Amino acid sequence: MGKKVLLVSSSGGHLTHLLKIIPVFKDWNRTWVTFDKEDAISALNDEQLIFAHFPTNRNIVNLIRNFFLAIKVIKKLKPDLIISSGAGVAVPFFYVGKLFGAKLVYIEVFDRTHAATLTGRMVHPITDKFIVQWPSMTSVYKHAKNFGSIF
C-alpha cells in the first residue's frame, strides 16, 4: 500500500505551508486533518480529508475532542509520518501519534523569525524533526534544522 502520511493543520496560512510540500509526498498515501472551512475544502478537493474540531486556540473543549479524534484516526490509519505546521490542532495528533509510533515532523511557520509559537513549544520536545525557516530560529528551538523558506 505504500507509506502513509497524515498532514495536520488549521486552515489558512498553516494549511498553505503544508500545501507547498505536497510534491515531497506525491507517492505517499496522504490524509489531511484540517477544519471544515471553504479554503481547506477547495484546496484539498482531490485529497482524503478528515475534519477536526475548531476553534482550537486556547479552547480546552476542542483540544479534548481533537485528542479523541486523533486516537480514532491514528488507530485506523496507522500513519508512518505525521507532519504539521500548526496550529493547535497539531498538539493532540502529535502526542497520540508518538504513542502509536509515528514519526513526527513539525515545520515552524514562516512569519516566526525570533520567537517560538505556542504549538511549537508544545510539540518540540517530542518531534523527530523540527524544521524552521529562518537561521535565527535555531537558537529559539534546540535541535531545530533550518531548511530555509518553503515559499
Secondary structure, DSSP 8 states (H G I E B T S, - for coil): ---EEEEEE-STHHHHHHHTTGGGGTTSEEEEEE-S-HHHHHHTTTSEEEE--S--TT-HHHHHHHHHHHHHHHHHH--SEEEEEESTTHHHHHHHHHHTT-EEEEE--TT-SSS--HHHHHHGGG-SEEEESSGGGGTTSTT-EE-----
